Amino acid sequence: MDIVYASLRRRCPGPVPPGEAAEVLAALWAHARPDDGLQHVSARIEDDRVDLLLYLLTRTPGPADADAGPARARALMDRSHLASPLLRRRYLPPAPAPATARPALP
């Protein structure tokens, strides 16, 4: 199982409305596809962001697929933000994934 941390920044930091974590989780589940492999997701709401832990089925073990989990989580986050009026209204789009340097193959 891959566990991926992700977060979304709130458009207007401040007090969190009751039930917001459940609404964010519902939006993610509503836009999850079988190929995402989403098994569980948890949310922690802060004044300025929502922190998420996405638990994804590991598709193919091995070093070549080390980025598969984060890539699937990223696709789910992008798709959910684009399709959900609630996420678009309350949160900024997901930040671009950081560039990672890969060692050159011999």
C-alpha positions as CSV (number, residue, x, y, z in Angstrom):
1,M,0.0,0.0,0.0
2,D,1.2,3.5,-0.9
3,I,0.5,6.3,1.6
4,V,0.7,9.7,0.1
5,Y,0.6,13.0,1.9
6,A,-1.1,15.9,0.1
7,S,-2.5,19.3,1.1
8,L,-4.7,22.0,-0.3
9,R,-4.3,25.7,0.8
10,R,-7.5,27.5,1.7
11,R,-8.4,30.5,-0.4
12,C,-9.4,32.5,2.8
13,P,-7.6,31.3,5.9
14,G,-9.7,31.5,9.1
15,P,-12.2,29.6,11.2
16,V,-13.1,26.2,9.7
17,P,-16.8,25.5,9.2
18,P,-18.1,22.4,11.0
19,G,-18.1,19.3,8.8
20,E,-15.6,20.6,6.3
21,A,-13.3,17.6,6.6
22,A,-16.2,15.3,5.7
23,E,-17.1,17.5,2.7
24,V,-13.5,17.4,1.4
25,L,-13.4,13.6,1.9
26,A,-16.8,13.2,0.1
27,A,-15.5,15.2,-2.8
28,L,-12.4,13.1,-3.2
29,W,-14.4,9.8,-3.0
30,A,-16.9,11.2,-5.5
31,H,-14.2,11.7,-8.1
32,A,-12.0,8.7,-7.4
33,R,-11.7,6.1,-10.2
34,P,-11.0,2.4,-9.8
35,D,-7.5,2.9,-11.4
36,D,-6.6,5.4,-8.6
37,G,-6.6,2.5,-6.2
38,L,-8.0,4.6,-3.4
39,Q,-8.6,2.5,-0.3
40,H,-8.8,5.1,2.5
41,V,-8.3,8.8,2.9
42,S,-8.1,10.9,6.1
43,A,-8.3,14.7,6.5
44,R,-7.1,17.2,9.0
45,I,-8.4,20.7,8.7
46,E,-6.2,23.7,9.7
47,D,-7.1,27.4,9.4
48,D,-5.0,27.7,6.3
49,R,-5.1,24.3,4.7
50,V,-6.4,20.7,4.7
51,D,-3.9,18.0,5.1
52,L,-4.7,14.6,3.5
53,L,-3.3,11.1,3.8
54,L,-4.3,9.0,0.8
55,Y,-3.9,5.2,1.1
56,L,-3.6,3.7,-2.4
57,L,-3.3,0.1,-3.5
58,T,0.2,-0.6,-4.8
59,R,-0.1,-1.6,-8.4
60,T,3.3,-3.0,-9.3
61,P,6.1,-3.3,-6.7
62,G,9.5,-2.3,-7.7
63,P,11.8,0.7,-8.0
64,A,10.7,1.6,-11.5
65,D,7.2,2.3,-10.1
66,A,8.3,4.3,-7.0
67,D,6.5,7.4,-8.2
68,A,3.2,5.6,-9.2
69,G,1.5,6.2,-5.9
70,P,2.2,10.0,-5.8
71,A,1.3,10.3,-9.5
72,R,-2.1,8.6,-8.9
73,A,-2.7,10.8,-5.8
74,R,-1.8,13.9,-7.8
75,A,-4.2,12.9,-10.6
76,L,-7.0,12.3,-8.1
77,M,-6.4,15.7,-6.4
78,D,-6.3,17.6,-9.7
79,R,-9.4,15.8,-11.0
80,S,-11.3,16.4,-7.7
81,H,-10.4,20.1,-7.6
82,L,-11.3,20.7,-11.2
83,A,-14.7,18.9,-10.9
84,S,-15.8,19.9,-7.4
85,P,-17.4,23.4,-6.9
86,L,-16.8,23.0,-3.2
87,L,-13.0,22.4,-3.5
88,R,-12.6,25.1,-6.1
89,R,-14.5,27.6,-4.0
90,R,-12.7,26.9,-0.7
91,Y,-9.2,25.8,-1.8
92,L,-6.5,26.9,-4.2
93,P,-5.6,24.4,-7.0
94,P,-3.1,21.7,-5.9
95,A,0.5,23.0,-6.0
96,P,2.7,21.6,-8.8
97,A,4.6,18.5,-7.8
98,P,8.2,19.2,-6.8
99,A,10.8,18.3,-9.4
100,T,12.9,15.3,-8.3
101,A,16.3,14.5,-9.7
102,R,16.7,11.0,-10.9
103,P,20.1,9.4,-11.2
104,A,21.2,8.7,-14.7
105,L,21.1,5.0,-15.7
106,P,24.4,3.5,-16.8
